[in-house]
Amino acid sequence: MTMKRVTPKLAPSILSADFAILGQQLKNCETAGAEYIHVDVMDGQFVPNITFGLPIVEASKRSTTVPLDVHLIITQPERFLKDFAETGADMLTVPVEATLHPHRTLEAIKELGKLSGLAVSPLTPLQVVRDALEYLDLDRILVMSVNPGFGGQVFIESSIQRLQTIKTWRDDLRPSCEIGVDGGIHEGTIQRAYEAGADVLIAGSAIFNDKASITANMKNLRAKLA
């Protein structure tokens, strides 16, 4: 099935933001036209890093009207779905490898009235994604193009083929489901990731850095997608 591509969406990841001025940076992202704000919650168990939790999500919600995509990169994320939903998450994305019962977890997110996302790490077989698309009304499949846990990593080239495969399945089985990509997205990789199938491009250090303003960085990324 051939589908017309939707306009790509940019989602700044606050993992690379300056937390001393987080509120202002989120306002800048909103002014620059961000479609989502991506929030990586890590627990130091599922991945070897600890980031932030409920207070940052709550503060982010007060600082912007852009939908918050909260990525629960934690062991058994189903334990905290209700907490993050009530704190301000608009979308809850869970790693397929972190939850014992992905179907049940995604259904629980829907029952909370939130958009659901299923993330898949670089070496996880993709068959689980195809099965999820066929049996669940997913809002997003998130392809991790780096190993989750840290910002600023190098894009894994095999992610291009994985995006292409998932796009073929998505177009056939669940056309309404978005495909996101997270990890190593910058001026040199964003166009290829979009052409391979990503609808939502998540970027951290390419947007939050000292080289240029958030507005200028987002404009440069969009120019690569034009």
C-alpha positions in Angstrom: 0.0 0.0 0.0 1.4 3.4 -1.0 0.6 6.2 1.4 1.2 9.9 1.2 3.7 11.0 3.8 2.5 13.2 6.6 4.3 16.4 7.4 7.3 15.4 9.7 7.0 16.4 13.4 9.9 17.6 15.6 10.0 16.6 19.2 12.8 18.2 21.3 14.1 15.9 24.0 14.7 17.6 27.3 17.4 15.1 28.2 19.8 17.7 26.7 18.1 20.8 28.0 19.5 23.3 30.5 17.5 22.6 33.6 18.4 25.9 35.2 16.2 27.5 32.6 14.0 24.6 31.6 10.7 26.6 31.6 12.1 29.2 29.2 13.6 26.6 26.9 10.3 24.8 26.7 8.6 28.1 25.8 11.2 28.6 23.1 10.5 25.1 21.7 6.8 26.0 21.6 7.4 29.2 19.8 9.6 27.4 17.3 6.8 25.0 16.5 7.6 21.8 18.3 4.9 19.2 17.9 5.8 17.2 21.0 8.1 17.6 24.0 9.9 14.3 24.7 10.7 13.4 28.3 13.0 10.5 29.0 12.4 9.1 32.5 15.2 6.7 33.5 15.6 4.7 36.7 19.2 3.4 36.7 18.0 -0.2 36.5 16.5 -0.8 33.0 19.2 1.5 31.7 22.4 2.6 33.5 21.4 6.2 34.0 19.1 8.1 36.3 17.4 11.2 34.9 14.2 12.7 36.4 10.7 11.8 37.5 7.3 13.2 38.3 8.3 16.8 39.4 10.0 17.5 36.1 6.9 16.3 34.2 4.7 18.4 36.3 6.9 21.5 35.9 7.1 20.9 32.1 3.3 20.7 31.9 3.1 24.1 33.6 5.6 25.6 31.2 4.2 24.6 27.8 1.0 23.7 26.0 2.9 21.4 23.7 1.9 17.7 24.3 4.3 15.8 26.6 5.5 12.4 25.3 6.8 10.7 28.4 9.1 7.8 27.6 9.2 5.5 30.7 12.6 3.9 30.2 12.3 2.1 33.5 11.8 -1.4 34.9 8.1 -2.4 34.9 6.7 1.0 33.7 3.2 -0.3 34.3 3.7 0.5 38.0 3.8 4.3 37.3 1.4 4.8 34.4 -1.3 6.4 36.6 1.2 8.7 38.4 2.6 10.1 35.2 -0.8 10.4 33.5 -2.1 12.4 36.4 1.1 14.6 36.5 0.8 15.8 32.9 1.8 13.2 30.3 -0.2 13.3 27.1 1.5 10.2 25.7 3.1 7.4 27.6 5.7 5.4 25.7 7.0 2.1 27.2 9.9 -0.1 26.0 8.7 -3.5 24.9 11.7 -5.0 26.7 10.8 -3.4 30.1 7.3 -4.7 30.6 6.2 -8.3 31.2 2.9 -7.9 29.4 3.1 -5.2 26.6 -0.5 -5.7 25.5 -1.8 -5.2 29.0 0.4 -2.2 29.6 -0.6 -0.4 26.4 -4.3 -1.1 27.1 -3.8 0.4 30.6 -2.5 3.6 29.0 -5.5 3.8 26.8 -7.8 3.3 29.8 -6.1 6.3 31.4 -7.2 8.4 28.4 -3.6 8.9 27.1 -1.9 8.2 23.8 0.2 5.0 23.9 3.6 4.3 22.4 5.7 1.2 22.2 9.5 1.6 22.0 11.9 -1.0 20.5 15.6 -1.1 21.2 18.2 -1.6 18.4 18.8 -5.4 18.8 15.2 -6.4 19.7 13.6 -8.5 16.9 11.0 -6.5 15.0 8.4 -9.2 14.9 7.0 -7.9 18.2 6.2 -4.6 16.5 4.3 -6.3 13.7 2.3 -8.3 16.2 1.5 -5.2 18.2 0.4 -3.3 15.1 -1.9 -6.1 14.1 -3.6 -6.6 17.4 -3.5 -3.2 19.1 -4.6 0.3 18.0 -1.2 1.8 18.7 -0.6 5.5 18.5 3.1 5.3 18.0 6.0 2.8 17.4 9.2 4.3 18.6 12.4 3.0 17.0 15.4 3.6 19.2 18.3 4.4 16.9 20.8 4.3 19.8 20.9 2.1 22.9 18.7 3.9 25.4 20.2 5.5 28.4 22.2 8.5 27.4 22.0 11.5 25.1 24.5 12.5 22.5 25.1 9.0 21.1 25.9 8.1 17.5 23.0 7.0 15.2 23.1 3.3 14.5 22.9 2.8 10.7 20.9 -0.4 10.8 18.0 1.8 12.2 17.3 2.9 8.6 16.4 -0.7 7.5 14.4 -1.1 10.7 12.4 2.0 10.0 11.7 0.9 6.4 10.5 -2.5 7.6 8.2 -1.0 10.2 6.8 1.6 7.7 5.8 -1.2 5.3 4.0 -3.1 8.1 2.4 0.1 9.5 1.1 1.2 6.1 -0.5 -2.2 5.6 -1.8 -3.0 9.1 -2.3 0.3 11.0 -2.0 3.4 8.8 -3.0 5.8 11.6 0.0 4.8 13.8 2.9 7.2 13.9 6.5 6.0 13.6 9.0 7.9 15.8 12.8 7.7 15.9 15.0 8.6 18.9 18.8 8.7 19.1 21.5 10.5 17.1 19.1 12.7 15.2 20.8 15.8 13.8 21.4 17.6 10.6 23.3 14.7 9.1 20.7 12.0 9.9 17.3 13.6 10.1 16.5 13.5 6.4 17.5 9.8 6.0 15.4 8.9 9.0 12.4 10.7 7.7 12.8 9.2 4.2 13.1 5.7 5.8 9.7 6.1 7.5 9.9 8.2 10.7 7.0 10.6 11.1 8.2 12.0 14.5 11.9 13.0 14.8 13.1 13.2 18.3 16.3 15.3 18.8 18.1 16.4 22.0 21.6 17.8 21.6 20.9 19.0 18.0 18.3 21.4 19.5 19.6 22.2 23.0 23.2 23.3 22.5 25.5 26.4 22.7 26.1 26.6 18.9 22.8 28.3 18.1 19.4 29.2 19.6 16.6 26.6 20.0 14.7 28.4 17.3 17.7 28.4 14.9 18.5 24.8 15.5 14.9 23.7 14.9 14.7 25.8 11.8 17.9 24.1 10.5 16.5 20.7 11.2 13.2 21.5 9.4 15.2 22.8 6.4 16.8 19.4 6.1 13.3 17.9 5.8 12.1 20.3 3.2 
